[in-house]
Amino acid sequence: MGEYVNIPSEDGRSFRAYVATPERGPGPGLLLLQEAFGVTEFMRAMADRYADEGYVVAVPDLYWRSEPGVELTDADFDRAMELYGELDIDKAIEDIAATVAAVRELPAHTGAVGAVGYCLGGRLAVLTAARIDVACAVGYYGVGVAEHLDELAKVTIPLALHYGTEDAHCGPEVAHVQAVVEAHENMSAWMYQGADHAFANRFRSFYDHAAAELAYTRTLAVLRNAIGPRFDLEGLWDRHLYLEFVAKDAPAVLETMVPDPYVNITSTVTGGVGHDMLLRFYKYHFVDANPADTKITPVSRTVGANRVVDEMIMCFTHDQEIPWLLPGIEPTGRYIEVALVAIVSFRGDLIYNEHIYFDQASVLVQAGLIDPATLPVAGAEVARKVVDKSLEPNKLMPNWASSEALPLS
């Protein structure tokens, strides 16, 4: 998605920065500050991802004074440490300021500028927040932040820091950083259990997918609140549902999604990965496969920085095969009520994926396919309990009555 551009330096020379711009119009600026390994494949991939989120992203080459165009791997660790040691932090901040100025001049840029940094860049993100006119900053496992606690304490813009609990590089200093963060309402420090240094880098062995994605969502929340862009995720999700269940237009459904989306309906292991498989799924196994009397009743909805979590009740008469819900089961003619949860992730203003969850056992009970008398399962009560808390609980627990007379303290 990106290309290299030349940035004029304060001393009259120039250095390169990888720049990625959003395809769907102008957006706020974002600096990604490099790891100790340089402007690597990881840094470029993250720039492209943030461009998908609507940002004009620049990744400046901060090693250019020692060796322009450095791109190292774990096999080059010693060389990375040499370059890290040679880096003049104050000069690096000058280069970051020059990059901020250059981003503001790009035609695709509008609004404010934020900064996100990794490792070495995590330290530089803190100093950027302290010294440069940016609107927010985020640092991932920044080594050496404790050397700048006085500057950290003076940061007034939103600042978030991410650390893994198993990070030996940052571990000794995290407590000192947290002490400063806890004294400031504009700051947050997140710890990720079991995560190591570089847990966000999918090209390294330390990668922790769960920690990386949670940190990414938290980072987006900081960016969205401070500099935007803000998208109507709820409205997009409602349109997606309309196209699925009312218009029943499979190609139009895919237009609400990224070019390479996926859907995972976990309870029946159905859905699709990629545009063509998902279009096939929607066209032949979903949009025309829902009974005419299908009704969806919303229960709750939570809208985040890049996700919508939707809790709902779906009711229908099983008068046709429903491949995604009851695959291979001939119509039973029974009325079925099912509670569903959809966790919908977005990239910018398009849907990236859906994870759909429901209690398949309750569906099978209502379809007459399993006997609730012999198993700890329930039928329509599962959905009804979601909206009516007064329904008697614990009926499936045979020993529930045995505790009625027991003391509670």
Secondary structure, 3 states (H helix, E strand, C coil): CCEEEEEECCCCCEEEEEEECCCCCCEEEEEEECECCECCHHHHHHHHHHHHCCCEEEEECCCCCCCCCCECCHHHHHHHHHHHHHCCHHHHHHHHHHHHHHHHHCCCEEEEEEEEEECHHHHHHHHHHHHCCCCEEEEECCCCHHHHHHHHHCCCCCEEEEEECCCCCCHHHHHHHHHHHHCCCCEEEEEECCCCCCCCCCCCCCCCHHHHHHHHHHHHHHHHHHHCCCCCHHHHHHHHHHHHHCCCCHHHHHHCEEEEEEEEECCCCEEEECHHHHHHHHHHHCCCCCCCCCEEEEEEEEECCCEEEEEEEEEEECCCCECCCECCCCCCCCEEEEEEEEEEEEECCEEEEEEEEECHHHHHHHCCCCCCCCCCCCCCHHHHHHHCCCCCCCCCCCCHHHHCCCCCC
